[in-house]
Structure formats: C-alpha cells, structure tokens
Amino acid sequence: MHIAVVGLSHRTAPVEIRERLSIPEQTMEASLQQLRSDEQVLEASILSTCNRLEIYALLRHPDQGISAVGSFLSQHSGLSVDELSPHLFTFHHEDAIAHLLRVAAGLDSLVLGEGQILSQVKKMVRLGQEHRSLGPILNRLLNQAVSTGKRVRTETNLGTGAVSISSAAVELAQLKVGQARGVDDLVPLDQEQVAVVGAGRMSRLLLQHLAAKGCRGVVLLNRTVSRAETLAADFPDLPVQCRPLVDLDHCLSTCSLVFTSTAADDPIIDAERLKRLNRRSSLMLVDIGVPRNIASDACDLAGVEAFDVDDLQEVVARNQEARREIAVEAEGLLEEEARLFLEWWDGLEAVPVVNRLRIQLEDIREQELQKALSRMGPDLSARERKVVEALSKGIINKILHTPVTNLRAPQPRQQRHTAMKVLQDLFELVDGSNET
Ligand SMILES: NC(=O)c1ccc[n+]([C@@H]2O[C@H](COP(=O)([O-])OP(=O)(O)OC[C@H]3O[C@@H](n4cnc5c(N)ncnc54)[C@H](OP(=O)(O)O)[C@@H]3O)[C@@H](O)[C@H]2O)c1
C-alpha cells in the first residue's frame, strides 16, 4: 500500500486550468465514488479550493494507482492527459505526507499562513467521512493534518495578522488605485465607490479589510438579499447598501471598484455586458472567484482594468518575506507531526505477523482447553468451565501483550524487521506478506 497525492495548485497551474478542475461540494460524492471504483484506489479524498485541486489516495500499486488518478483528472477536466501533465505534481509517501501538513499549515498557500485552508482541509475530512471514501489510514493522516494546522496556528506566530486572499485582494486594489494616481504604494480607498458582489465567507473578509483600509461605504450585491443584509449587520461602522444581483449593471455603471467573490460556475461579468453599459468613469474589477466570476475578455475594454486571483501574486510578494521567517518556526513542528504519522504507519507493518501469531496461539489454546475439559469430565459446572476458558485466554493475552507492544512501538524499520523475522522463525509462522 502506498500513500500519494496528485494535484495542481497556484504554483503549477494558471487559474484558467485550475477552474476546469474545481469540484464543487454538490458533485464531490460522485467524484469520490468514481475514484474509489478503480481497484487501484483503496482510499481517497479530494481537496478542492480556489488555489488547488489535490487528490490524496491510498493506492494498491504506486504507478498504476497514480495513472488511475491521472485518468480521473483528465476525464473530469475535459483536458487530455498530455495537456494536464505539465501542470500536475505527484508526491509519494513521506513527501505526500509532508506536503499535506504544509498545506494544512498554510505554508503552501498563496498568502502564507492564511487561515481558510485549514477549514477547507477540515471540509475534505468531513466529505471523505460522509461519502465513505476514507479508510483507517487516510482518516488518521487527514485528522493529523487538521491537528497540525491548529498546532501551527496556536504554537507559532504564523496565524497572527489577518491574512487571506480577501486581504490580498484589497491590497491589490489599494496598489492599483495608487498606481493610477501615480503613487507606487498602497493608498486608502476613501475616494472609491466600492461594490462587493457575493455575500459569502470571502465577501465577509473583503468587508473587514475594506473597512480597515479607509473605505467609506460599500454596495453589497447578492443573489439572496437577506444574506447580504445579515452580513451587513455585522459591520455597524461601515455603511453598506444591500442590493439584489439584478442591480449589477447599475452598480457597474456607477462604481469605480468592484470586487467579485461568488461561487457561480460561470462568469457573471464579461466584455459583452460591460459594453452595453453607460459607464461614467474608469472601472477596476478584482475577482477572487474560482471558477472566475469575470471573463478574461473584460480587460480588453478601454477604461476597464480587471484582475483575478493569479494577479494577487504581485501584492503577496511584497509582504511575504517577513512571514517566511515566521514560517521557519513552523517547519520543525511539521517534521515532528510527519514523524509521528510515519511511526504509526510503520507500526502497521507488524499487524499481519501479530495476527498470525495470535491465530496460532489461539489454535493451541483451543486444542489444549478441549483436552483439559474432557479430562475433567462431565461434573464440571458451566461456571467452572467459563473460569478455565477465561484462564486460558488470559494467559495468551498476557503472553502476547509485551511482544506486540514492542513490535508496534516506534523504532528503526530494520529493527522491527529483525524482530518480525525472529517471531516468524521461532513460531514457524507462514509468511503472509500479501496480507493486508
Ligand atoms: N473560501 C476560501 O478560502 C476562498 C479563497 C479564495 C477564493 N475563494 C473563491 O471565492 C468565491 C466565494 O467563496 P466563498 O467561500 O465566499 O463562498 P460561499 O461562502 O459559499 O458564498 C458563496 C456566494 O456566492 C453566491 N453564489 C453562488 N452561486 C451563485 C450564482 N450562480 N450566481 C451568483 N451568485 C452565486 C452566493 O449567493 P447566495 O447567498 O445567494 O447563495 C454567496 O454569496 C468562490 O469562487 C471561491 O472559490 C474562496
């Protein structure tokens, strides 16, 4: 058995490829079932976020298993294996484990240390459990990733300072508005007419950061106005006008800065829509949706500047250095957590030998018990029989306890192999290396 991760992320694939692979929650069950239907895939889980699509799997055979996961990704995205391969990464065993822990800790995120990824890893565990695609091994690994993510955020300074894609989006707007005014720095957004489209988690963070960056008011558009109103109520110091999504054209005509963060599958703003409008001024669009909410042709229009999540690299690079130093603190903790998982995994190697030993001793116990009971004759009461049986079981369990504990305890692999070999030879256990 072999643990692997196959996937792509903001490091390996542009947003136009990433959005082809995004798997929404509604279709997660079908995707997990499809993966699990391949006999090579023993356990599977999918991490689908705006910046990554990663499949963690327990595979029967590494090469055939990886190729099964690759075929799934190709089929799901509609891209051929050749088109997809340059964007995919594959990590095996220790490297796959280390990668997952880095992801959960936010060390592989575009915005180093951002907190949303931990909720997304938790969601991956929940969906895997609900849809029964996890077995004991991935379940243990993914839960360890969640606890590692929490540890990193409580035991290091990585989680301090509210960092997220939304904060980077607001900073990008500050930078671009500044540049438009001839200043190469972040400027307050107090002169902009700002709109936010969408009222979910990311929009909440957008409002938080807009309020902190001097924005004087926001038009908040959402398909469901009541959700926008609930969100607005949490920002009593920021004037927020809630509007239905049908007011989008009006908003695009009157606002100078529009953020989009909806979970729509297709773009809600494109060049065609913008052309029809009677815009009174230049318009800056910042889209953090994946799949994108703004079509790539929007920036072809005069007076329109459009940015997507990949453009956030520009601001992220500006303040990443300080966070990178803090990230070093987290590395030691991740190594410790990876070692703990690997020790547990290594301990599993001993399970088939322990099981065979147990069966062999159990056979002896049963035979000797029957002999003893028949010698004692029919006068033995039911209670006395039970006591004798319990005695025989107790002796076997006591004898097994110490060797089994020692065999499964953390130790160098070679040492465990030697101990297993000794047990196999002394008790003449039949080799069961194919047992699972
Ligand atoms: N969560 C993250 O960490 C993160 C990070 C970066 C980027 N993103 C991206 O940001 C976007 C929003 O994420 P989120 O976590 O804020 O989502 P969320 O909390 O689930 O909220 C989804 C929002 O999208 C709206 N929406 C859904 N389908 C729509 C449609 N067909 N047309 C118009 N509006 C629609 C919803 O409106 P209703 O209220 O009417 O349902 C709601 O306002 C996604 O594209 C996501 O990939 C997320």
The ligand as an SDF file (V2000), in Angstrom:
LIG
                    3D

 48 52  0  0  0  0  0  0  0  0999 V2000
  -13.1920   30.1660    0.8800 N   0  0  0  0  0  0  0  0  0  0  0  0
  -11.9480   30.4900    0.5180 C   0  0  0  0  0  0  0  0  0  0  0  0
  -10.9640   30.3360    1.2620 O   0  0  0  0  0  0  0  0  0  0  0  0
  -11.6910   31.1340   -0.8120 C   0  0  0  0  0  0  0  0  0  0  0  0
  -10.4560   31.7100   -1.0450 C   0  0  0  0  0  0  0  0  0  0  0  0
  -10.2520   32.3560   -2.2610 C   0  0  0  0  0  0  0  0  0  0  0  0
  -11.2450   32.3790   -3.2120 C   0  0  0  0  0  0  0  0  0  0  0  0
  -12.4100   31.7730   -2.9690 N   0  0  0  0  0  0  0  0  0  0  0  0
  -13.4270   31.8240   -4.0090 C   0  0  0  0  0  0  0  0  0  0  0  0
  -14.3170   32.8710   -3.6660 O   0  0  0  0  0  0  0  0  0  0  0  0
  -15.6270   32.5340   -4.1270 C   0  0  0  0  0  0  0  0  0  0  0  0
  -16.5820   32.6370   -2.9550 C   0  0  0  0  0  0  0  0  0  0  0  0
  -16.1490   31.7390   -1.9490 O   0  0  0  0  0  0  0  0  0  0  0  0
  -16.8470   31.7410   -0.5150 P   0  0  0  0  0  0  0  0  0  0  0  0
  -16.0580   30.8050    0.3080 O   0  0  0  0  0  0  0  0  0  0  0  0
  -17.0820   33.1430   -0.0430 O   0  0  0  0  0  0  0  0  0  0  0  0
  -18.2780   31.0700   -0.9010 O   0  0  0  0  0  0  0  0  0  0  0  0
  -19.5980   30.9440   -0.0030 P   0  0  0  0  0  0  0  0  0  0  0  0
  -19.3640   31.3770    1.3920 O   0  0  0  0  0  0  0  0  0  0  0  0
  -20.1470   29.6000   -0.2960 O   0  0  0  0  0  0  0  0  0  0  0  0
  -20.5870   32.0200   -0.6820 O   0  0  0  0  0  0  0  0  0  0  0  0
  -20.9910   31.8530   -1.9920 C   0  0  0  0  0  0  0  0  0  0  0  0
  -21.5340   33.1570   -2.5330 C   0  0  0  0  0  0  0  0  0  0  0  0
  -21.6980   33.0220   -3.9610 O   0  0  0  0  0  0  0  0  0  0  0  0
  -23.0520   33.3080   -4.2930 C   0  0  0  0  0  0  0  0  0  0  0  0
  -23.4330   32.4940   -5.4450 N   0  0  0  0  0  0  0  0  0  0  0  0
  -23.3910   31.1370   -5.5290 C   0  0  0  0  0  0  0  0  0  0  0  0
  -23.7670   30.7510   -6.7590 N   0  0  0  0  0  0  0  0  0  0  0  0
  -24.0830   31.8760   -7.4500 C   0  0  0  0  0  0  0  0  0  0  0  0
  -24.5320   32.1250   -8.7690 C   0  0  0  0  0  0  0  0  0  0  0  0
  -24.7500   31.1280   -9.6280 N   0  0  0  0  0  0  0  0  0  0  0  0
  -24.7200   33.3910   -9.1570 N   0  0  0  0  0  0  0  0  0  0  0  0
  -24.4740   34.4170   -8.2870 C   0  0  0  0  0  0  0  0  0  0  0  0
  -24.0570   34.2580   -7.0180 N   0  0  0  0  0  0  0  0  0  0  0  0
  -23.8560   32.9880   -6.6180 C   0  0  0  0  0  0  0  0  0  0  0  0
  -23.8520   33.0030   -3.0620 C   0  0  0  0  0  0  0  0  0  0  0  0
  -25.0620   33.6930   -3.1280 O   0  0  0  0  0  0  0  0  0  0  0  0
  -26.3300   33.2330   -2.2440 P   0  0  0  0  0  0  0  0  0  0  0  0
  -26.1070   33.8070   -0.8810 O   0  0  0  0  0  0  0  0  0  0  0  0
  -27.4880   33.8320   -2.9480 O   0  0  0  0  0  0  0  0  0  0  0  0
  -26.3390   31.7380   -2.2720 O   0  0  0  0  0  0  0  0  0  0  0  0
  -22.8910   33.5490   -1.9920 C   0  0  0  0  0  0  0  0  0  0  0  0
  -22.9730   34.9290   -1.9180 O   0  0  0  0  0  0  0  0  0  0  0  0
  -15.5240   31.1190   -4.7170 C   0  0  0  0  0  0  0  0  0  0  0  0
  -15.3790   31.2070   -6.1220 O   0  0  0  0  0  0  0  0  0  0  0  0
  -14.2600   30.5710   -4.1130 C   0  0  0  0  0  0  0  0  0  0  0  0
  -13.6240   29.6320   -4.9580 O   0  0  0  0  0  0  0  0  0  0  0  0
  -12.6770   31.1710   -1.7890 C   0  0  0  0  0  0  0  0  0  0  0  0
  1  2  1  0
  2  3  2  0
  2  4  1  0
  4  5  1  0
  4 48  2  0
  5  6  2  0
  6  7  1  0
  7  8  2  0
  8  9  1  0
  8 48  1  0
  9 10  1  0
  9 46  1  0
 10 11  1  0
 11 12  1  0
 11 44  1  0
 12 13  1  0
 13 14  1  0
 14 15  2  0
 14 16  1  0
 14 17  1  0
 17 18  1  0
 18 19  2  0
 18 20  1  0
 18 21  1  0
 21 22  1  0
 22 23  1  0
 23 24  1  0
 23 42  1  0
 24 25  1  0
 25 26  1  0
 25 36  1  0
 26 27  1  0
 26 35  1  0
 27 28  2  0
 28 29  1  0
 29 30  1  0
 29 35  2  0
 30 31  1  0
 30 32  2  0
 32 33  1  0
 33 34  2  0
 34 35  1  0
 36 37  1  0
 36 42  1  0
 37 38  1  0
 38 39  2  0
 38 40  1  0
 38 41  1  0
 42 43  1  0
 44 45  1  0
 44 46  1  0
 46 47  1  0
M  CHG  2   8   1  16  -1
M  END
$$$$
